[in-house]
Amino acid sequence: MEIRDYIKQGFETYYAKYSQVTEEGFCRWMRPDVPAEMKVVDNDEEWSIWKLVPSVVSEDHLGAMEEEYGLTFPEWYKAFISTYHHYFDVIPEQAVDEPLDNVRHMYNPLLCRLGYLPFTWDEEYGKIWCIDLREDAGEGYGAIYEIEHEILFDLDEERTDHAKLKESLIFLYPDFKAYFDHTFLEG
């Protein structure tokens, strides 16, 4: 199966798993200010259930981000941020109007300089999750690590080397596919 199809299937599976509407009319996918093209039912209510919408993020958008970050993104990550517009609560939201804004908010110059691509976070604990782009692992590309965001404030952006950063990284998954499967297909 192609990577993009795999990501698409995973997003759709995850969305369907949590799309139940309660007797009171609530759903995990309800939120305020949903753009009309992302509403399941186009109404004038403040809160609406959103739906997955095919992404308009192009190879040009991705190439510009790679240049901006100074990294070459793995195919799994490219498909991950360019398959659907969504408001999932476990990864940066990608609305139709500014689909890459929340993804760009993940940027960290120290992590990127040392070859780590930040892609999501655990908001409750303040941990940033990143892909190690310096090595291959498993079926995907690069192991997944987490780092307490507070630690990054104490590290010198210009002089910190990989060995020093590695002391603060905690291994999570052997590759992006393992992360994706756990989060969207098994979780």
Contact map, one row per residue, 1 for C-alpha under 8 A:
1110110000000000000000000000000000000000000000000000000000000000000000000000000000000000000000000000000000000000000000000000000000000000000000000000000000000000000000000000000000000000000
1111110000000000000000000000000000000000000000000000000000000000000000000000000000000000000000000000000000000000000000000000000000000000000000000000000000000000000000000000000000000000000
1111111000000000000000000000000000000000000000000000000000000000000000000011001000000000000000000000000000000000000000000000000000000000000000000000000000000000000000000000000000000000000
0111111100000000000000000000000000000000000000000000000000000000000000000001001100100000000000000000000000000000000000000000000000000000000000000000000000000000000000000000000000000000000
1111111110000000000000000000000000000000000000000000000000000000000000000000000000000000000000000000000000000000000000000000000000000000000000000000000000000000000000000000000000000000000
1111111111000000000000000000000000000000000000000000000000000000000000000000000000000000000000000000000000000000000000000000000000000000000000000000000000000000000000000000000000000000000
0011111111100000000000000000000000000000000000000000000000000000000000000000001100100000000000000000000000000000000000000000000000000000000000000000000000000000000000000000000000000000000
0001111111110000000000000000000000000000000000000000000000000000000000000000000000110000000000000000000000000000000000000000000000000000000000000000000000000000000000000000000000000000000
0000111111111000000000000000000000000000000000000000000000000000000000000000000000000000000000000000000000000000000000000000000000000000000000000000000000000000000000000000000000000000000
0000011111111100000000000000000000000000000000000000000000000000000000000000000000000000000000000000000000000000000000000000000000000000000000000000000000000000000000000000000000011001100
0000001111111110000000000000000000000000000000000000000000000000000000000000000000000000000000000000000000000000000000000000000000000000000000000000000000000000000000000000000000000001000
0000000111111111000000000000000000000000000000000001000000000000000000000000000000000000000000000000000000000000000000000000000000000000000000000000000000000000000000000000000000000000000
0000000011111111100000000000000000000000000000000000000000000000000000000000000000000000000000000000000000000000000000000000000000000000000000000000000000000000000000000000000000000001100
0000000001111111110000000000000000000000000000000000000000000000000000000000000000000000000000000000000000000000000000000000000000000000000000000000000000000000000000000000000000000001100
0000000000111111111000000000000000000000000000000000000000000000000000000000000000000000000000000000000000000000000000000000000000000000000000000000000000000000000000000000000000000000000
0000000000011111111100000000000000000000000000000000000000000000000000000000000000000000000000000000000000000000000000000000000000000000000000000000000000000000000000000000000000000000000
0000000000001111111100000000000000000000000000000000000000000000000000000000000000000000000000000000000000000000000000000000000000000000000000000000000000000000000000000000000000000000000
0000000000000111111100000011100000000000000000000000000000000000000000000000000000000000000000000000000000000000000000000000000000000000000000000000000000000000000000000000000000000000000
0000000000000011111110000011100000000000000000000000000000000000000000000000000000000000000000000000000000000000000000000000000000000000000000000000000000000000000000000000000000000000000
0000000000000001111111000011000000000000000000000000000000000000000000000000000000000000000000000000000000000000000000000000000000000000000000000000000000000000000000000000000000000000000
0000000000000000001111111111000000000000000000000000000000000000000000000000000000000000000000000000000000000000000000000000000000000000000000000000000000000000000000000000000000000000000
0000000000000000000111111110000000000000000000000000000000000000000000000000000000000000000000000000000000000000000000000000000000000000000000000000000000000000000000000000000000000000000
0000000000000000000011111100000000000000000000000000000000000000000000000000000000000000000000000000000000000000000000000000000000000000000000000000000000000000000000000000000000000000000
0000000000000000000011111100000000000000000000000000000000000000000000000000000000000000000000000000000000000000000000000000000000000000000000000000000000000000000000000000000000000000000
0000000000000000000011111110000000000000000000000000000000000000000000000000000000000000000000000000000000000000000000000000000000000000000000000000000000000000000000000000000000000000000
0000000000000000000011111111010000000000000000000000000000000000000000000000000000000000000000000000000000000000000000000000000000000000000000000000000000000000000000000000000000000000000
0000000000000000011111001111110000000000000000001000000000000000000000000000000000000000000000000000000000000000000000000000000000000000000000000000000000000000000000000000000000000000000
0000000000000000011110000111110000000000000000000000000000000000000000000000000000000000000000000000000000000000000000000000000000000000000000000000000000000000000000000000000000000000000
0000000000000000011000000011111000000000000000001110000000000000000000000000000000000011000000000000000000000000000000000000000000000000000000000000000000000000000000000000000000000000000
0000000000000000000000000111111100000000000000111100000000000000000000000000000000000000000000000000000000000000000000000000000000000000000000000000000000000000000000000000000000000000000
0000000000000000000000000000111111000000000000111100000000000000000000000000000000000000000000000000000000000000000000000000000000000000000000000000000000000000000000000000000000000000000
0000000000000000000000000000011111000000000001110000000000000000000000000000000000000000000000000000000000000000000000000000000000000000000000000000000000000000000000000000000000000000000
0000000000000000000000000000001111100000000001110000000000000000000000000000000000000000000000000000000000000000000000000000000000000000000000000000000000000000000000000000000000000000000
0000000000000000000000000000001111110110000000111100000000000000000000000000000000000000000000000000000000000000000000000000000000000000000000000000000000000000000000000000000000000000000
0000000000000000000000000000000011111110000000000000000000000000000000000000000000000000000000010000000000000000000000000000000000000000000000000000000000000000000000000000000000000000000
0000000000000000000000000000000001111110010000000000000000000000000000000000000000000000000000000000000000000000000000000000000000000000000000000000000000000000000000000000000000000000000
0000000000000000000000000000000000111110000000000000100000000000000000000000000000000000000000000000000000000000000000000000000000000000000000000000000000000000000000000000000000000000000
0000000000000000000000000000000001111111000000000111100000000000000000000000000000000000000000010000000000000000000000000000000000000000000000000000000000000000000000000000000000000000000
0000000000000000000000000000000001111111110000011110000000000000000000000000000000000000000000000000000000000000000000000000000000000000000000000000000000000000000000000000000000000000000
0000000000000000000000000000000000000111110000011110000000000000000000000000000000000000000000000000000000000000000000000000000000000000000000000000000000000000000000000000000000000000000
0000000000000000000000000000000000000011111000011000000000000000000000000000000000000000000000000000000000000000000000000000000000000000000000000000000000000000000000000000000000000000000
0000000000000000000000000000000000010011111100000000000000000000000000000000000000000000000000000000000000000000000000000000000000000000000000000000000000000000000000000000000000000000000
0000000000000000000000000000000000000000111110010000000000000000000000000000000000000000000000000000000000000000000000000000000000000000000000000000000000000000000000000000000000000000000
0000000000000000000000000000000000000000011111000000000000000000000000000000000000000000000000000000000000000000000000000000000000000000000000000000000000000000000000000000000000000000000
0000000000000000000000000000000000000000001111110000000000000000000000000000000000000000000000000000000000000000000000000000000000000000000000000000000000000000000000000000000000000000000
0000000000000000000000000000000110000000000111110000000000000000000000000000000000000000000000000000000000000000000000000000000000000000000000000000000000000000000000000000000000000000000
0000000000000000000000000000011111000000000011111000000000000000000000000000000000000000000000000000000000000000000000000000000000000000000000000000000000000000000000000000000000000000000
0000000000000000000000000000011111000011101011111100000000000000000000000000000000000000000000000000000000000000000000000000000000000000000000000000000000000000000000000000000000000000000
0000000000000000000000000010111001000011100000111110000000000000000000000000000000000000000000000000000000000000000000000000000000000000000000000000000000000000000000000000000000000000000
0000000000000000000000000000111001000111000000011111000000000000000000000000000000000110000000000000000000000000000000000000000000000000000000000000000000000000000000000000000000000000000
0000000000000000000000000000100000000111000000001111100000000000000000000000000000000100000000000000000000000000000000000000000000000000000000000000000000000000000000000000000000000000000
0000000000010000000000000000000000000100000000000111110000000000000000000000000000011100000000000000000000000000000000000000000000000000000000000000000000000000000000000000000000000000000
0000000000000000000000000000000000001100000000000011111000000000000000000000000000011100000000000000000000000000000000000000000000000000000000000000000000000000000000000000000000000000000
0000000000000000000000000000000000000000000000000001111100000000000000000000000000111000000000000000000000000000000000000000000000000000000000000000000000000000000000000000000000000000000
0000000000000000000000000000000000000000000000000000111110000000000000000000000001111000000000010010000000000000000000000000000000000000000000000000000000000000000000000000000000000000000
0000000000000000000000000000000000000000000000000000011111000000000000000000000001000000000000010000000000000000000000000000000000000000000000000000000000000000000000000000000000000000000
0000000000000000000000000000000000000000000000000000001111101100000000000000000011100000000000000011000000000000000000000000000000000000000000000000000000000000000000000000000000000000000
0000000000000000000000000000000000000000000000000000000111111100000000000000000001000000000000000000000000000000000000000000000000000000000000000000000000000000000000000000000000000000000
0000000000000000000000000000000000000000000000000000000011111110000000000000000000000000000000000000000000000000000000000000000000000000000000000000000000000000000000000000000000000000000
0000000000000000000000000000000000000000000000000000000001111111000000000000000000000000000000000000000000000000000000000000000000000000000000000000000000000000000000000000000000000000000
0000000000000000000000000000000000000000000000000000000011111111100000000000000000000000000000000000000000000000000000000000000000000000000000000000000000000000000000000000000000000000000
0000000000000000000000000000000000000000000000000000000011111111110000000000010000000000000000000000000000000000000000000000000000000000000000000000000000000000000000000000000000000000000
0000000000000000000000000000000000000000000000000000000000111111111000000000000000000000000000000000000000000000000000000000000000000000000000000000000000000000000000000000000000000000000
0000000000000000000000000000000000000000000000000000000000011111111100000000000000000000000000000000000000000000000000000000000000000000000000000000000000000000000000000000000000000000000
0000000000000000000000000000000000000000000000000000000000001111111110000000000000000000000000000000000000000000000000000000000000000000000000000000000000000000000000000000000000000000000
0000000000000000000000000000000000000000000000000000000000000111111111111000000000000000000000000000000000000000000000000000000000000000000000000000000000000000000000000000000000000000000
0000000000000000000000000000000000000000000000000000000000000011111111100000000000000000000000000000000000000000000000000000000000000000000000000000000000000000000000000000000000000000000
0000000000000000000000000000000000000000000000000000000000000001111111000000000000000000000000000000000000000000000000000000000000000000000000000000000000000000000000000000000000000000000
0000000000000000000000000000000000000000000000000000000000000000111111100000000000000000000000000000000000101001000000000000000000000000000000000000000000000000000000000000000000000000000
0000000000000000000000000000000000000000000000000000000000000000011111110000000000000000000000000000000000000001100000000000000000000000000000000000000000000000000000000000000000000000000
0000000000000000000000000000000000000000000000000000000000000000011011111000000000000000000000000000000000000001001010000000000000000000000000000000000000000000000000000000000000000000000
0000000000000000000000000000000000000000000000000000000000000000010001111100000000000000000000000000000000000000000000000000000000000000000000000000000000000000000000000000000000000000000
0000000000000000000000000000000000000000000000000000000000000000010000111110110000000000000000000000000000000000000010000000000000001000000000000000000000000000000000000000000000000000000
0000000000000000000000000000000000000000000000000000000000000000000000011111110000000000000000000000000000000000000000000000000000001000000010000000000000000000000000000000000000000000000
0010000000000000000000000000000000000000000000000000000000000000000000001111111000000000000000000000000000000000000000000000000000000000000000000000000000000000000000000000000000000000000
0011000000000000000000000000000000000000000000000000000000000000000000000111111100000000000000000000000000000000000000000000000000000000000110000000000000000000000000000000000110000000000
0000000000000000000000000000000000000000000000000000000000000000000000001111111110000000000000000000000000000000000000000000000000000000000000000000000000000000000000000000000100000000000
0000000000000000000000000000000000000000000000000000000000000100000000001111111111000000000000000000000000000000000000000000000000000000000000000000000000000000000000000000000000000000000
0011001000000000000000000000000000000000000000000000000000000000000000000011111111100000000000000000000000000000000000000000000000000000000000000000000000000000000000000000000000000000000
0001001000000000000000000000000000000000000000000000000000000000000000000001111111100000000000000000000000000000000000000000000000000000000000000000000000000000000000000000000000000000000
0000000000000000000000000000000000000000000000000000000010000000000000000000111111110000000001000001001000000000000000000000000000000000000000000000000000000000000000000000000000000000000
0000000000000000000000000000000000000000000000000000001111000000000000000000011111111000000000000000000000000000000000000000000000000000000000000000000000000000000000000000000000000000000
0001001100000000000000000000000000000000000000000000011010000000000000000000001111111000000000000000000000000000000000000000000000000000000000000000000000000000000000000000000000000000000
0000000100000000000000000000000000000000000000000001111000000000000000000000000011111100000001000000000000000000000000000000000000000000000000000000000000000000000000000000000000000000000
0000000000000000000000000000000000000000000000000001111000000000000000000000000001111110000011110010000000000000000000000000000000000000000000000000000000000000000000000000000000000000000
0000000000000000000000000000000000000000000000000111100000000000000000000000000000011111000011100000000000000000000000000000000000000000000000000000000000000000000000000000000000000000000
0000000000000000000000000000100000000000000000000100000000000000000000000000000000001111100111100000000000000000000000000000000000000000000000000000000000000000000000000000000000000000000
0000000000000000000000000000100000000000000000000000000000000000000000000000000000000111111110000000000000000000000000000000000000000000000000000000000000000000000000000000000000000000000
0000000000000000000000000000000000000000000000000000000000000000000000000000000000000011111110000000000000000000000000000000000000000000000000000000000000000000000000000000000000000000000
0000000000000000000000000000000000000000000000000000000000000000000000000000000000000001111100000000000000000000000000011100000000000000000000000000000000000000000000000000000000000000000
0000000000000000000000000000000000000000000000000000000000000000000000000000000000000001111110000000000000000000000000111000000000000000000000000000000000000000000000000000000000000000000
0000000000000000000000000000000000000000000000000000000000000000000000000000000000000011111111000000011000000000000000110000000000000000000000000000000000000000000000000000000000000000000
0000000000000000000000000000000000000000000000000000000000000000000000000000000000001111101111100010011000000000000000000000000000000000000000000000000000000000000000000000000000000000000
0000000000000000000000000000000000000000000000000000000000000000000000000000000010011110000111110111111000000000000000000000000000000000000000000000000000000000000000000000000000000000000
0000000000000000000000000000000000000000000000000000000000000000000000000000000000001110000011111110000000000000000000000000000000000000000000000000000000000000000000000000000000000000000
0000000000000000000000000000000000100100000000000000001100000000000000000000000000001000000001111110000000000000000000000000000000000000000000000000000000000000000000000000000000000000000
0000000000000000000000000000000000000000000000000000000000000000000000000000000000000000000000111110000000000000000000000000000000000000000000000000000000000000000000000000000000000000000
0000000000000000000000000000000000000000000000000000000000000000000000000000000000000000000001111111100000000000000000000000000000000000000000000000000000000000000000000000000000000000000
0000000000000000000000000000000000000000000000000000001010000000000000000000000000001000000011111111111000000000000000000000000000000000000000000000000000000000000000000000000000000000000
0000000000000000000000000000000000000000000000000000000010000000000000000000000010000000000001000111111100000000000000000000000000000000000000000000000000000000000000000000000000000000000
0000000000000000000000000000000000000000000000000000000000000000000000000000000000000000000001000111111110000000000000000000000000000000000000000000000000000000000000000000000000000000000
0000000000000000000000000000000000000000000000000000000000000000000000000000000000000000000111000011111111000000000000000000000000000000000000000000000000000000000000000000000000000000000
0000000000000000000000000000000000000000000000000000000000000000000000000000000010000000000111000011111111100000000000100000000000000000000000000000000000000000000000000000000000000000000
0000000000000000000000000000000000000000000000000000000000000000000000000000000000000000000000000001111111100000000000000000000000000000000000000000000000000000000000000000000000000000000
0000000000000000000000000000000000000000000000000000000000000000000000000000000000000000000000000000111111100000000000000000000000000000000000000000000000000000000000000000000000000000000
0000000000000000000000000000000000000000000000000000000000000000000000000000000000000000000000000000011111110000000001110000000000000000000000000000000000000000000000000000000000000000000
0000000000000000000000000000000000000000000000000000000000000000000010000000000000000000000000000000001111111001000011000000000000000000000000000000000000000000000000000000000000000000000
0000000000000000000000000000000000000000000000000000000000000000000000000000000000000000000000000000000001111111000001000000000000000000000000000000000000000000000000000000000000000000000
0000000000000000000000000000000000000000000000000000000000000000000010000000000000000000000000000000000000111111100000000000000000000000000000000000000000001000000000000000000000000000000
0000000000000000000000000000000000000000000000000000000000000000000000000000000000000000000000000000000000011111110000000000000000000000000000000000000100001101000000000000000000000000000
0000000000000000000000000000000000000000000000000000000000000000000000000000000000000000000000000000000000011111111111000000000000000000000000000000000000000000000000000000000000000000000
0000000000000000000000000000000000000000000000000000000000000000000011100000000000000000000000000000000000111111111111000000000000000000000000000000000000000000000000000000000000000000000
0000000000000000000000000000000000000000000000000000000000000000000001000000000000000000000000000000000000001111111100000000000000000000000000000000000000000000000000000000000000000000000
0000000000000000000000000000000000000000000000000000000000000000000000000000000000000000000000000000000000000111111100000000000000000000000000000000000000000000110000000000000000000000000
0000000000000000000000000000000000000000000000000000000000000000000000100000000000000000000000000000000000000011111110000000000000011100000000000000000000000000000000000000000000000000000
0000000000000000000000000000000000000000000000000000000000000000000000000000000000000000000000000000000000000011111111000000000001111100000000000000000000000000000000000000000000000000000
0000000000000000000000000000000000000000000000000000000000000000000000101000000000000000000000000000000000100011001111100000000001111000000000000000000000000000000000000000000000000000000
0000000000000000000000000000000000000000000000000000000000000000000000000000000000000000000000000000000001110011000111110000000111100000000000000000000000000000000000000000000000000000000
0000000000000000000000000000000000000000000000000000000000000000000000000000000000000000001100000000001001000000000011111000000111100000000000000000000000000000000000000000000000000000000
0000000000000000000000000000000000000000000000000000000000000000000000000000000000000000011100000000000001000000000001111100000111000000000000000000000000000000000000000000000000000000000
0000000000000000000000000000000000000000000000000000000000000000000000000000000000000000011000000000000000000000000000111110011110000000000000000000000000000000000000000000000000000000000
0000000000000000000000000000000000000000000000000000000000000000000000000000000000000000010000000000000000000000000000011111111110000000000000000000000000000000000000000000000000000000000
0000000000000000000000000000000000000000000000000000000000000000000000000000000000000000000000000000000000000000000000001111111000000000000000000000000000000000000000000000000000000000000
0000000000000000000000000000000000000000000000000000000000000000000000000000000000000000000000000000000000000000000000000111110000000000000000000000000000000000000000000000000000000000000
0000000000000000000000000000000000000000000000000000000000000000000000000000000000000000000000000000000000000000000000000111111000000000000000000001000000000000000000000000000000000000000
0000000000000000000000000000000000000000000000000000000000000000000000000000000000000000000000000000000000000000000000001111111100000000000000000001110000000000000000000000000000000000000
0000000000000000000000000000000000000000000000000000000000000000000000000000000000000000000000000000000000000000000000001110111110000000000000000111100000000000000000000000000000000000000
0000000000000000000000000000000000000000000000000000000000000000000000000000000000000000000000000000000000000000000001111100011111000000000000000111100000000000000000000000000000000000000
0000000000000000000000000000000000000000000000000000000000000000000000000000000000000000000000000000000000000000000001111100001111100000000000011110000000000000000000000000000000000000000
0000000000000000000000000000000000000000000000000000000000000000000000000000000000000000000000000000000000000000000111110000000111110000000000011100000000000000000000000000000000000000000
0000000000000000000000000000000000000000000000000000000000000000000000000000000000000000000000000000000000000000000111100000000011111000000001111000000000000000000000000000001100000000000
0000000000000000000000000000000000000000000000000000000000000000000000000000000000000000000000000000000000000000001110000000000001111110000001111000000000000000000000000000000000000000000
0000000000000000000000000000000000000000000000000000000000000000000000001100000000000000000000000000000000000000001110000000000000111111000011100000000000000000000000000000000000000000000
0000000000000000000000000000000000000000000000000000000000000000000000000000000000000000000000000000000000000000001100000000000000011111000001000000000000000000000000000000000000000000000
0000000000000000000000000000000000000000000000000000000000000000000000000000000000000000000000000000000000000000000000000000000000011111100011100000000000000000000000000000000000000000000
0000000000000000000000000000000000000000000000000000000000000000000000000000000000000000000000000000000000000000000000000000000000001111110111100000000000000000000000000000000000000000000
0000000000000000000000000000000000000000000000000000000000000000000000000000000000000000000000000000000000000000000000000000000000000011111111100000000000000000000000000000011000000000000
0000000000000000000000000000000000000000000000000000000000000000000000000000000000000000000000000000000000000000000000000000000000000001111110000000000000000000000000000000011000000000000
0000000000000000000000000000000000000000000000000000000000000000000000000000000000000000000000000000000000000000000000000000000000000000111110000000000000000000000000000000001010000000000
0000000000000000000000000000000000000000000000000000000000000000000000000001000000000000000000000000000000000000000000000000000000000001111111000000000000000000000000000000001111000000000
0000000000000000000000000000000000000000000000000000000000000000000000000101000000000000000000000000000000000000000000000000000000001011111111100000000000000000000000000000001100000000000
0000000000000000000000000000000000000000000000000000000000000000000000000000000000000000000000000000000000000000000000000000000000111111100111110000000000000000000000000000011100000000000
0000000000000000000000000000000000000000000000000000000000000000000000000000000000000000000000000000000000000000000000000000000000111011100011111000000000000000000000000011111100000000000
0000000000000000000000000000000000000000000000000000000000000000000000000000000000000000000000000000000000000000000000000000000011110000000001111100000000000000000000000011111100100000000
0000000000000000000000000000000000000000000000000000000000000000000000000000000000000000000000000000000000000000000000000000000011110000000000111110000000000000000000001111100000000000000
0000000000000000000000000000000000000000000000000000000000000000000000000000000000000000000000000000000000000000000000000000001111000000000000011111000000000000000000001111000000000000000
0000000000000000000000000000000000000000000000000000000000000000000000000000000000000000000000000000000000000000000000000000001110000000000000001111101000000000000000011100000000000000000
0000000000000000000000000000000000000000000000000000000000000000000000000000000000000000000000000000000000000000000000000000111100000000000000000111111100000000000000010000000000000000000
0000000000000000000000000000000000000000000000000000000000000000000000000000000000000000000000000000000000000000000000000000011100000000000000000011111110000000000000000000000000000000000
0000000000000000000000000000000000000000000000000000000000000000000000000000000000000000000000000000000000000000000000000000010000000000000000000001111111000000000000000000000000000000000
0000000000000000000000000000000000000000000000000000000000000000000000000000000000000000000000000000000000000000000000000000000000000000000000000011111111100000000000010000000000000000000
0000000000000000000000000000000000000000000000000000000000000000000000000000000000000000000000000000000000000100000000000000000000000000000000000001111111100000000000000000000000000000000
0000000000000000000000000000000000000000000000000000000000000000000000000000000000000000000000000000000000000000000000000000000000000000000000000000111111110000000000000000000000000000000
0000000000000000000000000000000000000000000000000000000000000000000000000000000000000000000000000000000000000000000000000000000000000000000000000000011111110000000000000000000000000000000
0000000000000000000000000000000000000000000000000000000000000000000000000000000000000000000000000000000000000000000000000000000000000000000000000000001111111001000000000000000000000000000
0000000000000000000000000000000000000000000000000000000000000000000000000000000000000000000000000000000000000000000000000000000000000000000000000000000011111111000000000000000000000000000
0000000000000000000000000000000000000000000000000000000000000000000000000000000000000000000000000000000000001100000000000000000000000000000000000000000000111111000000000000000000000000000
0000000000000000000000000000000000000000000000000000000000000000000000000000000000000000000000000000000000000100000000000000000000000000000000000000000000011111000000000000000000000000000
0000000000000000000000000000000000000000000000000000000000000000000000000000000000000000000000000000000000000000000000000000000000000000000000000000000000011111100000000000000000000000000
0000000000000000000000000000000000000000000000000000000000000000000000000000000000000000000000000000000000000100000000000000000000000000000000000000000000111111110110000000000000000000000
0000000000000000000000000000000000000000000000000000000000000000000000000000000000000000000000000000000000000000010000000000000000000000000000000000000000000011111110000000000000000000000
0000000000000000000000000000000000000000000000000000000000000000000000000000000000000000000000000000000000000000010000000000000000000000000000000000000000000001111111000000000000000000000
0000000000000000000000000000000000000000000000000000000000000000000000000000000000000000000000000000000000000000000000000000000000000000000000000000000000000000111111100000000000000000000
0000000000000000000000000000000000000000000000000000000000000000000000000000000000000000000000000000000000000000000000000000000000000000000000000000000000000001111111110000000000000000000
0000000000000000000000000000000000000000000000000000000000000000000000000000000000000000000000000000000000000000000000000000000000000000000000000000000000000001111111111000000000000000000
0000000000000000000000000000000000000000000000000000000000000000000000000000000000000000000000000000000000000000000000000000000000000000000000000000000000000000011111111000000000000000000
0000000000000000000000000000000000000000000000000000000000000000000000000000000000000000000000000000000000000000000000000000000000000000000000000000000000000000001111111000000000000000000
0000000000000000000000000000000000000000000000000000000000000000000000000000000000000000000000000000000000000000000000000000000000000000000000000011001000000000000111111100000000000000000
0000000000000000000000000000000000000000000000000000000000000000000000000000000000000000000000000000000000000000000000000000000000000000000000001110000000000000000011111110000000000000000
0000000000000000000000000000000000000000000000000000000000000000000000000000000000000000000000000000000000000000000000000000000000000000000000001110000000000000000000011111000000000000000
0000000000000000000000000000000000000000000000000000000000000000000000000000000000000000000000000000000000000000000000000000000000000000000000111100000000000000000000001111110000000000000
0000000000000000000000000000000000000000000000000000000000000000000000000000000000000000000000000000000000000000000000000000000000000000000000111100000000000000000000000111110000000000000
0000000000000000000000000000000000000000000000000000000000000000000000000000000000000000000000000000000000000000000000000000000000000000000000111000000000000000000000000011111101100000000
0000000000000000000000000000000000000000000000000000000000000000000000000000000000000000000000000000000000000000000000000000000000000000110001110000000000000000000000000011111101000000000
0000000000000000000000000000000000000000000000000000000000000000000000000000000000000000000000000000000000000000000000000000000000100000111111110000000000000000000000000000111111100000000
0000000000000000000000000000000000000000000000000000000000000000000000000001100000000000000000000000000000000000000000000000000000100000000111110000000000000000000000000000111111110000000
0000000000000000000000000000000000000000000000000000000000000000000000000001000000000000000000000000000000000000000000000000000000000000001100000000000000000000000000000000001111111000000
0000000000000000000000000000000000000000000000000000000000000000000000000000000000000000000000000000000000000000000000000000000000000000000100000000000000000000000000000000111111111100000
0000000000000000000000000000000000000000000000000000000000000000000000000000000000000000000000000000000000000000000000000000000000000000000000010000000000000000000000000000101111111110000
0000000001000000000000000000000000000000000000000000000000000000000000000000000000000000000000000000000000000000000000000000000000000000000000000000000000000000000000000000000111111111100
0000000001000000000000000000000000000000000000000000000000000000000000000000000000000000000000000000000000000000000000000000000000000000000000000000000000000000000000000000000011111111111
0000000000000000000000000000000000000000000000000000000000000000000000000000000000000000000000000000000000000000000000000000000000000000000000000000000000000000000000000000000001111111111
0000000000000000000000000000000000000000000000000000000000000000000000000000000000000000000000000000000000000000000000000000000000000000000000000000000000000000000000000000000000111111111
0000000001101100000000000000000000000000000000000000000000000000000000000000000000000000000000000000000000000000000000000000000000000000000000000000000000000000000000000000000000011111111
0000000001001100000000000000000000000000000000000000000000000000000000000000000000000000000000000000000000000000000000000000000000000000000000000000000000000000000000000000000000011111111
0000000000000000000000000000000000000000000000000000000000000000000000000000000000000000000000000000000000000000000000000000000000000000000000000000000000000000000000000000000000001111111
0000000000000000000000000000000000000000000000000000000000000000000000000000000000000000000000000000000000000000000000000000000000000000000000000000000000000000000000000000000000001111111
